[in-house]
Amino acid sequence: MVESSAGLGQAKANLTEFITEKVLFGNRPTPELVAILLVYFVQGILGLARLAVSFFLKDDLALSPAQVSALLGVAAIPWMIKPLFGFMSDGLPIFGYRRRPYLILSGVLGAIAWVAMSTVVHSAWAATLAIALSSLAIAVSDVIVDSLVVERARLESSKTSGSLQSICWGASALGGLITAYLSGFLLERFSVQTVFAITATFPLIVSLVAGLIDESPVMQPADWSAIRSQVKDLWAAISQKSIWLPTAFLFLWQATPTAESAFFFFTTNDLGFTPEFLGRVRLVTSLASLLGIWLFQRFFRTVPFRTFFGWTIVISTLLGMTMLLLVTHANRAIGIDDHWFSLGDSLILTVMGQIAYMPVLILAARLCPPGVEATLFALLMSITNLAALVSYELGAGLMHWLGVTEDNFSNLWLLVIITNLSTLLPLPFLGWLPGKEDETLEIYTPTPRATQPVVEIGEGVGVAE
């Protein structure tokens, strides 16, 4: 009996060691880590509603590609004011706690947003408000776990540096992977309102796991002086040339116009892709995201920023031009079916996009001086989110100017060329990035979720901006 208990204990210890070293990359599986990973998992699993939202805006509300692009840009505004949520969490505790109540609140707001989408949303303005509320919920929870990750990352050794970032990305990607095919499968069998109602249950998981956060109550009342001090420190940081120049580069890189919404309309209205097939595309892109994370960790972590971004910009532009084959139906002339072309192209572009985005997080982390890490990182990510809004709105303007509508794609080829060539614009400013001699600084690992709003309209094919 004693030997049996000892053997069981050893097996449990071996399992814990395996999970720690192989699954969590050296991070101990504490309840708080489980809560952090579940928040990112929920952010990934909310992808269940992305296709439903896309079809709802296109079919139920009869919006044009330009209108959809403009709406999504506006709905992503909560991601641009993330530092405000950080200030509130740090300086305005609720019932004595700075983290748990905000997580609970974010989960409740997210559930309300999706319940509204399933019941009372019948206009473009109402949809914008509901989607923005859902984005607000995710942004708040993202800021909270961001601060938790920063605190944990300060304790990371050089051996495990970057590991927390990878497992957080992995948790989000796993959530997206689980719901990828289901997002289209359910739409083939149920209404978009039913899918929204199902999605409303997931944000509540964030509220439920808030109790796992290891947090001591704060005895002092709201500290406005601390917020003022934090703003002062933040301004001192961002006024440094070594910080705002790389930030300006990231903004330029992210702000180039996108054709994503036009491609969703093209793949559904012109190519006739069904929701179930688009779910398969999402499954492929979810797997591709995991592959991109692994490739970056394995091969590209040590590549200097200027070299990496330079090659990334050029390669992304060239790969994005392959969409011309689909737009002009040239793929059919060379014997490649539209469906197979879309799957293959989505795979390649998603892997490339994931590899390209990882250094954005690392660069943002390295720009953050001690003392204002979490707030400055949130601000830097907000700036890239502002760039995403500019990207959507510029894309909407181009679609309107070129006359690309829900049933007119005659100028879509020109839209593809313009949006892809625009990605070359940041190349002359590579010198704004830190040189190789500046990349030996110790860094903390940021939280990964930062730039993705709750909706991604470009479900049909992976499209480089």
N, C-alpha and C positions, 0 to 999 in steps of 0.2 A: 504493500500500500504506500509506504514511504517512497519506494523507488518509482512507483507510478506517479506520485505527486511531483517528485523531483523531475521526472521526465517531462511531465506536462508543463512545469515551470520553465524548463530549458527550452521546450518547443515555443512557448509564448515569448521568451526572451529572444529566440532566434527570429521569430516572425517580426517582432518589434524592430530588431536590428535591420532586417531585410527592408521593411517599410521605410525606416529612417534613411538608410544609405542608398537604396535603389529607386524607391518611389518618390521620396521627399528630398533627395539630394543632400542628405546630411542634416535636415531639420527634424527636430524631435516632434512626434505627433501629439502635441498638447491640445486640450479642448479649444484654446484660443486659436490655434492654427487651423483646427477643423472649422471653426466659425469663419475665419478669413477665407478659407478655400471655398466654403459653401456660398459665401457672398459672390465670389467670382463665378462659381458654378451656376448660380441663379442668373447672373448677367448673361452667361452663355446660353442657358436654357430658355431665356426670354426670346431667343431667335425663333421659337415656335410660332410667334405671331408676325414675323417679318413679312413672309409671303402674303399672309392674310391682309396686313395693312396695305401692301402694294396693290393687291387686287381690289381692296375696298376703295382706295383712292382712285384707281383707274376705272373700275366698273360701277360701283355703287354711287360714287360722287361725280363720276364722269369728268375728272380733271385731265388737263392736257399735260404732256411731259414737262413743259416749262412751269406750269402751276405746281406740279408735284415737286419739282426740284426746289422751287421757291419755298414751298410749305415745309419741306424737310429742313431747309436751312434755318428757318425761323424756329422750328420745333427743337432745334439743337441748342438754342440760346442758354438753357441751364448749364450746359457744359462749359460755357464761357465765363461763368461767374463762380466757378468752383472755389476760388480763394475766399469768397464771402462765406461759404459754408464752413471752410476751415476756421475762419475767424470766429464764427458763431460757436462751433464745437469747442474751440480752445478757450474762449473767454466767456461764454454764456452757458454754463452747465444747466441741465434740466433735472430737477429733483436731486441735485448733488452729483450728477454724473455727466461726463462730457462725451461719451461714446455710445453707451447702450440706448439711451432714449432716442438719439438721432437715428440709429439703426432701426429701431422699432417704428419710428415715424416714417422713415423712408419706405419700409415694407408696406405700411398701411396706405400711403399715398400711391404707391405703385399698383396695389390691388384696386383702389378706387378708380384710377385712370383706366384700367382695362375693363372694369365693370361698366364704366361710362361708355367705352368704345362698343361694348356688346349690347347696350340698351338705348342710350339717349343721343348718341352722336349721329347726326344726319346731315351735317353741312361741313364745308371746308373749314370754316372758322372753329367750329366745335371740335373737329378732328385735330386741328392745329393745337388747340388748348389741351386736349386729352393726351396727345402724343408728347407735348411739352411737359405735361405733368408726370408722365412716365419717365421721361428723360431726367426731370428734376429728382425723382425718387432714386434713380440709378446713380446720378451724380452725387447726391448726398451720401449714399452708402459707399460710393467709391472714395470720397474724401475721408470718411471715417476709417475704412480699412487701409487707406493710403497712410494715414498717421500711424496705425498699428504696425504696418509693414516697415515704415521708416524706423520706428523704435526697435523692432526686431533686427533690422538690417545693421544697425549700429553695432550689434554684438557679433556680426558675421566675421569669420576669419577670412584671410585672403584665399584660402582653399575653397570656401563655400560661397565666395562673393558671386552674386548673380544667380545663385540657386533658387532663392525665394522668388525672384522675378519669374523664373522659368516655371516653377510649379504653379504660380498664380495664373500665368498664361495658360498652362496646361489644364487647370481646373475650368477656366472659362471656355477653352476649346473643347473640352470634354462635354460640357453642357451643350455647346453648340452642336457637337457631333451627335449626341443622343437625339436631339430634336430636329436635326437637319432634314432627314427624309420624312419624318412625321409631319413637318410643316406643310409639305405638299400632299402627303397621303391623306391628312385630315381634311384639307380643302376639297379634295375630290369627293368626299363623303358627307361633309357637314358645311354649314354656312360660315361665313367669316365671323359672324357674331358668336357662334358657338366656340370657335377657336379662341376668340378674345376672352370669353368666359372661362375657358380652361386655363388660359395664360394668367388670369387674375389670381389664381391660387398660388403661383410660384413666388411672387414678392413677399408673401406672408412667411415664407421660410426664413427670409432675412430677419423679420421681426422675432421669430421663434429662437434663432440662434444667438440673438443679442445677449442672452443670459450667460453664454459661454465666454464672453469677453472678460478677461481678468482686469478688473478696474476697481480702484478704491474710491470711495465717495469724496467729493471735494467739499470742504467745510465752509470756505469763504464764498460770499455772494458773487454775482456777475462782476467780472473785472474788466471795466472799460479801459483802464490805464494800460492793462496788459495788451489789449488790442491795439491801442495807439502806439505802444512801444513796438509791437510786431510790425505795424505798418511802416514805422520809421526804419526799422531794420531791413524790411523788405525793399523800401525805396533805395536805401544805401547800397543794397546788393544789385538791384537791376540797373542802377545808374553807372555801374562799372562797364567799361567798353568790352571787357573779356566775357561779359554775360549777354549784353544786349545785341552785339554783333552776331553771335551764333544763333540767338533767338530770332533775329531778323531773317537769317538764312532759312531757318525752319519754317517761318511764316511764308516766305516766298515759295518754298518748295511745296507746301501744303495748299497754297491758295490758288494754284492754277485751275482753270475751269474743268469741270467733270461732265461727262456725257452719260452718266449712269442711268438716270431716269429715262432718257431717250432709248437706251438699250433695253430696258425692261419692256417698254411699249413695243419696241421692234421685235423682240423675241416672242412676245405673246400674241400681238396683233398681226404681225407679218409672217413670222416663222411658225406660229401656232403651237408654241411650247405649252404643255399642260402644267397645272400646279404640281402634279406628282413628279413630272420630269424635272421641274425646277427644284423640287425637294431633293432629287438625286444630285443635282448640281451643287446644292448647298452641302450635301453629304461629302461630295468630292472636295469642296473648298474647305470644309472643316478638317478633313484629313490632311489637306495640303497645308493648313495652318500649323498643325502639329509637326509636319515634316519641315516646314520653314523654321520653326523654333529649334528643332534638333540640328538642322544644318548650320544655323547661326552659332549655336553653342559649340558645335563640333569644329567648324572651319573658319568662322569669320569674326570671332570675338576680338581678336588682336589686330585686325586690319585698321590702319589709321583712318580717322574720320574723313579727311579730305579725299583720300584714295577711294574709300568705300562709297561715299555719297556720289563722287564723280562717276564711277562706273555704274552705280545703281541708276542714276538719272539717264545715262545713255542707253543702258540695256532695257530699262522700263519703257523708254520711248520706242525703241525698236520692236519690242514685244507687243506694245500697244497697237502698233501699226498692223499687226496680224488680223485685227478686227475688220480691216478693210476687205479681207477675203470673205468674211461672213456677210458684211453689209452689201457687197456687190454680187454675192452668190457665186464668187469664183471658186469657192471650196467645192461646189457641186461639179464644176467643170473638171476638177482634178480628182473627182471620185470620192470626196469625203462628205458624208452625210452631215447635215446641220447639227444634229444632236451630238454626234461623236466629236465634231469640231468644237462645239461649245464646252463639252466635258474636258477635252484635252487642253483647250485654251484657258479655261477656268483654273485647272490644276496648275499650269505653269505660272500664270499671272499671280495666283494667290500665294504660291511658294515664294515667288520673287517679292511680292508685296510684304509678306511677313518678315522675310529676311531684311528688307529695306527698313521696316518700321522699328525693329528692335534697337538699332543704334540711336534712334531718336530718343528713346527712353534712357539709354546709357548716357548720351550726350547731355540731356536735361539734368540727369543726376549729377554729372560731373560739374555742371555749372552752379550747383547749389552749395554755398558756403555754410559752415557749421552755424547753428543757431536758428536758421530760417529754412531748414531743408524741406519740410513738408509743405509749408506755405508757398515757398518759391517754386517748388516742383509743380504744385497745383496751378500756380500762375502761368508757368511756362506751358503746361498742358492746355490751359485755357486759351492761350494765345494760338496754339495749333488748332484748337477747336474753333476759334474765331476765323482762322484761315479756312477751315472746312466750310463754314458758313459762306465766306467769300467765294469759295470754290463752287458751291451749289448755286449761289446767286449769279455768278458769272456764267455758269453752265446754262441756267435758265434764260439769261439774256441772249446767249448765243443761239439757243434753240428757237427763241422767238424771232431773232433776226434772220435766221436761216430758214424759217418756216417749217421746222420739224414739229409735227403734231402727232396725234394718236393714230392717224391713218396716212400721213404724208412723210415718207422717209427718203425722198429723192435727194435731199442734201445731207443725209446722215453721214455719207462718206467724207464730206467736207468738214463736218463737225468732228469726226474722228481725227482727221489730219490736224485740225487747229488745236484740239485739246491735247493731243499727244506731243505736238511740236512745242506747245507752251511749257511742257515739263522741262525743256532744255533751258528756260530762262534763268534759273538760278545758277547755272554753270559758271558764269563769270564771277560769281561771288563766293566760290569755294574757299577763297582766302579768309573769309570771315570765320571759318571753323577753326578750332584749336589745331595747331601744328602737332607733329609727332612728339616734339619735346614737351608739349603740355599735356600729354595723355598718360602720364605716369602717376597722376594724382590718385590717392585712395578715394574710392567712391562708395556711396551707400546704394542699395538696390531699391529702385522705385517700384511702386505698384504698377502693374501693366495696363489696367484698363483706364484709358484716358480720352481717346478721341472718337470712340464709336458711339453715336447716338443710338437710340433704341431701334431705329428703322434703317435698313439698308435697301434702297429701292432697286439697286442693280443686281437683282437676283438671277437674271437670265444668263449672263456671262460675266467673267471677271474682266473688268475694264481698267486699264491704267489711265490716270488722268492725263 
